[in-house]
Amino acid sequence: MHIVVCVKQVPDTSVVKLDPVTNTLDRSSAPSIINPYDAHAVEEAVRLKKKYGGKVTIVSMGPPMATAVIKKSIELGADEGVLISDRAFAGSDTLATSYALTQAINKIAEKEPVDLIFAGKQAIDGDTAQVGPGIARRMNIPVLAQVDKVESYSQDNNVIRVRRKLEDGHEIVESKLPCLITVEKEINELTYSPLTNMIKAARYEPVIWTTNDIEVDRSQLGLKGSPTVVGKIFAPPKQSGGEKIEGTAQEVVDIVMDKLINVHGLFAKEGV
Ligand SMILES: Cc1cc2nc3c(=O)[nH]c(=O)nc-3n(C[C@H](O)[C@H](O)[C@H](O)COP(=O)(O)OP(=O)(O)OC[C@H]3O[C@@H](n4cnc5c(N)ncnc54)[C@H](O)[C@@H]3O)c2cc1C
């Protein structure tokens, strides 16, 4: 089974700051890390490889420093990795990103057909959760999104059965391969990497492809190929403390009901 995992380098959003002047992420304020969902995607791919045999290839799009997440993925047990990196990709929104990654995966598949593609549910910086489904749509393969468990895989009929996380429960679905799966963090627990993987990762030099190495229509890349416009980025206002209402139980209920109805418009639609 040849599994490709899409891995993004992201700023650690638990510490990143917003530039108050430009309203953009101040990337220098935070270390770059592997998108946490993607680490779980690599872990799951490696588990499947160990069970059914095959190979795990990483693909990432980003600046040259993004080779670090490919090395991290090798440490987690992946076999190979390709970084697509070119100034032409700069400014890509999710439409252009999914296009560039699809073209890279198509090139990877020329050497060895791809059976399964993994992506994270979302990136912790962009948060759109669009890139995985975007790649699946472009490749015309099924997408199983928000998967928190791989139930089984049948080599006989080439069908994978997974559990999807829904807002109010779970759903078990099956798909024939090839398909694309986006993963939740609960899909597995990250294991410690053996020393041999660490040594392999330290020595590993990821392949870097530019737009000269993959077949791309340049008008679909970068700012030119990105219809999304970011109007403004801002930190949400800090939550102010709640109001303390004092009085007898009846008085408190009256005040709360008054606020709900007259301030927050409760029942307004029903005309009560
Ligand atoms: C107008 C515009 C300009 C932008 N310019 C830039 C820019 O210059 N530089 C920049 O870094 N970002 C830029 N971005 C942000 C960038 O487009 C998004 O981060 C990117 O498209 C992925 O979207 P997301 O982060 O919401 O990923 P999601 O859709 O939330 O990610 C889901 C999964 O898709 C996969 N994935 C997503 N992105 C990548 C990737 N790059 N490589 C491999 N796998 C990936 C991962 O598996 C990830 O878990 C720009 C966005 C817009 C709208």
The ligand as an SDF file (V2000), in Angstrom:
LIG
                    3D

 53 58  0  0  0  0  0  0  0  0999 V2000
   -4.8960   35.2740   -0.1710 C   0  0  0  0  0  0  0  0  0  0  0  0
   -4.1110   34.3180    0.6560 C   0  0  0  0  0  0  0  0  0  0  0  0
   -2.7380   34.3600    0.6190 C   0  0  0  0  0  0  0  0  0  0  0  0
   -1.9810   33.4560    1.3890 C   0  0  0  0  0  0  0  0  0  0  0  0
   -0.6270   33.4980    1.3300 N   0  0  0  0  0  0  0  0  0  0  0  0
    0.1220   32.6380    2.0290 C   0  0  0  0  0  0  0  0  0  0  0  0
    1.5420   32.6360    1.9530 C   0  0  0  0  0  0  0  0  0  0  0  0
    2.1360   33.4230    1.2260 O   0  0  0  0  0  0  0  0  0  0  0  0
    2.2350   31.7370    2.7040 N   0  0  0  0  0  0  0  0  0  0  0  0
    1.5710   30.8360    3.5130 C   0  0  0  0  0  0  0  0  0  0  0  0
    2.2420   30.0340    4.1900 O   0  0  0  0  0  0  0  0  0  0  0  0
    0.2350   30.7990    3.5920 N   0  0  0  0  0  0  0  0  0  0  0  0
   -0.5000   31.6730    2.8730 C   0  0  0  0  0  0  0  0  0  0  0  0
   -1.8540   31.6630    2.9530 N   0  0  0  0  0  0  0  0  0  0  0  0
   -2.4680   30.6630    3.7780 C   0  0  0  0  0  0  0  0  0  0  0  0
   -2.5520   29.3870    2.9710 C   0  0  0  0  0  0  0  0  0  0  0  0
   -3.2780   29.5400    1.8260 O   0  0  0  0  0  0  0  0  0  0  0  0
   -3.2400   28.3230    3.7600 C   0  0  0  0  0  0  0  0  0  0  0  0
   -2.5500   28.1390    4.9510 O   0  0  0  0  0  0  0  0  0  0  0  0
   -3.2360   27.0430    2.9570 C   0  0  0  0  0  0  0  0  0  0  0  0
   -3.9920   27.2230    1.8110 O   0  0  0  0  0  0  0  0  0  0  0  0
   -3.7890   25.9100    3.7160 C   0  0  0  0  0  0  0  0  0  0  0  0
   -5.0370   26.2490    4.2420 O   0  0  0  0  0  0  0  0  0  0  0  0
   -5.3030   25.9250    5.7420 P   0  0  0  0  0  0  0  0  0  0  0  0
   -4.1170   26.3970    6.4960 O   0  0  0  0  0  0  0  0  0  0  0  0
   -6.6330   26.4350    6.1190 O   0  0  0  0  0  0  0  0  0  0  0  0
   -5.2610   24.3480    5.7160 O   0  0  0  0  0  0  0  0  0  0  0  0
   -6.4070   23.2870    6.0200 P   0  0  0  0  0  0  0  0  0  0  0  0
   -7.2670   23.1170    4.8490 O   0  0  0  0  0  0  0  0  0  0  0  0
   -7.0440   23.5870    7.3400 O   0  0  0  0  0  0  0  0  0  0  0  0
   -5.4330   22.0400    6.1570 O   0  0  0  0  0  0  0  0  0  0  0  0
   -5.9450   20.7030    6.1550 C   0  0  0  0  0  0  0  0  0  0  0  0
   -4.8300   19.7650    5.8420 C   0  0  0  0  0  0  0  0  0  0  0  0
   -4.3840   19.9760    4.5090 O   0  0  0  0  0  0  0  0  0  0  0  0
   -2.9790   19.7060    4.4280 C   0  0  0  0  0  0  0  0  0  0  0  0
   -2.2720   20.9350    4.0500 N   0  0  0  0  0  0  0  0  0  0  0  0
   -2.6940   22.2150    4.1220 C   0  0  0  0  0  0  0  0  0  0  0  0
   -1.7380   23.0520    3.6580 N   0  0  0  0  0  0  0  0  0  0  0  0
   -0.6800   22.2740    3.3160 C   0  0  0  0  0  0  0  0  0  0  0  0
    0.6120   22.5360    2.8070 C   0  0  0  0  0  0  0  0  0  0  0  0
    1.0480   23.7850    2.5520 N   0  0  0  0  0  0  0  0  0  0  0  0
    1.4420   21.4840    2.5700 N   0  0  0  0  0  0  0  0  0  0  0  0
    1.0330   20.2050    2.8190 C   0  0  0  0  0  0  0  0  0  0  0  0
   -0.1800   19.9100    3.3180 N   0  0  0  0  0  0  0  0  0  0  0  0
   -1.0200   20.9200    3.5680 C   0  0  0  0  0  0  0  0  0  0  0  0
   -2.5470   19.2360    5.8200 C   0  0  0  0  0  0  0  0  0  0  0  0
   -2.6680   17.8460    5.8760 O   0  0  0  0  0  0  0  0  0  0  0  0
   -3.5890   19.9000    6.7130 C   0  0  0  0  0  0  0  0  0  0  0  0
   -3.7520   19.2420    7.9490 O   0  0  0  0  0  0  0  0  0  0  0  0
   -2.6250   32.5420    2.2120 C   0  0  0  0  0  0  0  0  0  0  0  0
   -4.0310   32.5060    2.2420 C   0  0  0  0  0  0  0  0  0  0  0  0
   -4.7540   33.3740    1.4790 C   0  0  0  0  0  0  0  0  0  0  0  0
   -6.2400   33.3210    1.5420 C   0  0  0  0  0  0  0  0  0  0  0  0
  1  2  1  0
  2  3  1  0
  2 52  2  0
  3  4  2  0
  4  5  1  0
  4 50  1  0
  5  6  2  0
  6  7  1  0
  6 13  1  0
  7  8  2  0
  7  9  1  0
  9 10  1  0
 10 11  2  0
 10 12  1  0
 12 13  2  0
 13 14  1  0
 14 15  1  0
 14 50  1  0
 15 16  1  0
 16 17  1  0
 16 18  1  0
 18 19  1  0
 18 20  1  0
 20 21  1  0
 20 22  1  0
 22 23  1  0
 23 24  1  0
 24 25  2  0
 24 26  1  0
 24 27  1  0
 27 28  1  0
 28 29  2  0
 28 30  1  0
 28 31  1  0
 31 32  1  0
 32 33  1  0
 33 34  1  0
 33 48  1  0
 34 35  1  0
 35 36  1  0
 35 46  1  0
 36 37  1  0
 36 45  1  0
 37 38  2  0
 38 39  1  0
 39 40  1  0
 39 45  2  0
 40 41  1  0
 40 42  2  0
 42 43  1  0
 43 44  2  0
 44 45  1  0
 46 47  1  0
 46 48  1  0
 48 49  1  0
 50 51  2  0
 51 52  1  0
 52 53  1  0
M  END
$$$$
